[in-house]
């Protein structure tokens, strides 16, 4: 389910709610009960910048993608957190 940003026009509270898209315009403020107004959020674009990883051993490993980083970590028994 998507997370939307809202503002309550009565009490000016800003908050986020995770709701089905079909209910995105029916969210009420939990403080005052007023119907909240959905805000236009910034788009969350995830990009990857290639880099030389120097933590795998004596020679740096050039990492081109998130998938390659996951595979290199997996080879070494490491967990990838992204």
N, C-alpha and C positions, 0 to 999 in steps of 0.2 A: 504494500500500500504506500502511496506517496505521502510525503510530509509537506504540509502547507504552512505558510506564515500568515498570521492574522493580527488585526488590531481591533480593539473594542473602542467604538467611538464615544461611548458613555464614560468609561473609566480610564481610557487611553492605555489600557494594558496591551502589551505586545506579547504574542506567544506563538508556539508552533503546535500543530496537531497532526497526527497521522490518521487519516481517514480515507475510506474508499472515494474514488473520484466522483462517484454519483452523489456523495454527501458533502462535497467540498464547500458548497455554498450554504450549508445548514448548520454551521458550527457556532455554538454559543459560548460566551465568556463564562468561565467557571467562577469568576468573582461576583459579577453583577447579573448574569443571566441574559444580557443583551446579545442579539445576533451580531456576530463579529464579521468584519469585512476582510476578505482574502486579499493579501498584498501580492504584488508582482515581485517575485524573487529573482535573484541572479541565477543564471543557468550554471549548474555544477558540471563543468567539463573537466575531465581528468586527462591530463597529458603526461607523457613519460619522456624524460630527457635522458638519452644515452650517457653512460658514465663508465669510468674505469674503476672497478671495485678492487681495492687493495687489501681486503680483509679475508680473502680466501686462501692465501698462501704466500709464497715468496714472489710470485709473478702476478701482476694485475690481470684481471679478467675484464674484457670490454663487454659491457652489458647493453644490448640493443633494445630490449623490450621487457615488459613485466613478466611475460611467459618465460623468457630466458632466465630472468632473475629467480623465478620460482624453481625452475629446473636446476640451476646451479646450487641453490640452497638445498633442494631435495637430495642432490648427489652427496652433499656434505652433512645430511641429517639435521639441517637447520629449518626453522619455521619462517615463512615470509609473512609479514604483517603489512597490509596495505589497506 
